[in-house]
Amino acid sequence: MSEINREQIEQALREVQDNYVQQDLISAGAVKNIEIEGNAVNLELELGYPAAGYKDELTSTVKSRLQQLDGIGNINIDITFNIISHSVQKGVKPLQNIKNTIAVASGKGGVGKSTTAVNLALALQAEGATVGLLDADIYGPSLPRMLGCQARPDSPDGKSIEPNVCYGIQSMSIGYLVNEETPMIWRGPMVTSALEQLLGDTNWGALDYLVIDLPPGTGDIQLTLCQKVPVSGALIVTTPQDIALLDARKALKMFEKVDVPVFGIVENMSIHICSQCGHEEAIFGSGGGRQMSEQYAVELLGALPLDRSIREGVDNGKPTVAMQPDSRLSDIYREIARKTAAKLSLLGKDYSAKFPKIVVENA
């Protein structure tokens, strides 16, 4: 029986593709260590994004390919995640303790943007990341209700505030500081200032990702926020109907203007399935998200049905991914989370933390 050598293993791994970064394991830099003991192989893989729901499939695929090698013996595979900081817009300083920020946006309201942001954050956590959630919609904060978290945040020193923690997610919203029915009658500069304070004065713990639920629209407030708030990348939420897609295109163009990469599109309410008879009907039209993704060369990250349980979940502070972790709906959200995080992992790295601080003092 011939012994296995490293070159054979590496060649086999070049034929195994990571489904989310669309590269083979060698090209993706995922192979961290190969140990060969006779005909036994110990393999260490490291992914640059959280993928707890993909580990078993990837392990099975790698084992299946390696078992085709002549003389192969026992195969042990260890898969870990290493989430690093990636760059944000030029001229905007990254946030302390936060490796990456993901903006969730829409051109108009009522398309399920906030619902998607909450479930995306929970999905990233389920995949193995440490996650925070910022409600940037000052005029219509919905995060407290969606997370079922109404507590007023603590302020240990009277200057900074502690994020509320719900379902293991750190979160901050103006809704934690004012009554739910109190209208925020503020002009644009006040809104921008309030958001910068919520973001900068919150004592965020170490986060792999901060998901930012942006207010709907593409006006001056949204543009200013995108220019001042560090964003690693964004995803656009829309419904299939033409009027929603028209505004979603504007949101995509806005991010292009401020040099923020768009990871893809999430199509909400893509189809309605009757709970009584199972009849499927595209109430808001069909194929809109796919057409937009093809037109602008961005990926359709996922399509979610018009499902009553999603709406009931966030209305009652019991979001789908947290309360129905094994459901088909949660699987869709987690797939969107893996695709988003994988695309982010391919972006340029942030090296600012590696540069020494230069202090000039009078001699």
Buried (B, 14 or more C-beta within 10 A) or exposed (E): EEEBEEEBBEEBBBEBBBBBBEEBBBBBEBBEEBEBEEBEBBBBBBBBBBBBBBBEEBBEBBBEBBEEBEEBBEBEBEBEBEBEBBBBBEEBEBBEEBBBBBBBBBBBBEBBBBBBBBBBBBBBBBBBBBBBBBBBBBEBBBBBBBBBBEEEBEEEEEEBBBBBBBBEBBBBBBBBBBEEEEEBEBEEEEBBEBBBEBBEEBBBEEBBBBBBBBBBBBEEBBBBBBBBBBBBBBBBBBBBBEEBBBBBBBBBEBBEEBBBBBBBBBBBBBBBEEEEEEEEEBEBBBBBBBEBBEEBEBBBBBBBBBBEEBBEBBEEBBBBBBBBEEBEBBBBBBBBBBBBBBBBBBBEEBEEEEEEEEEEEEE
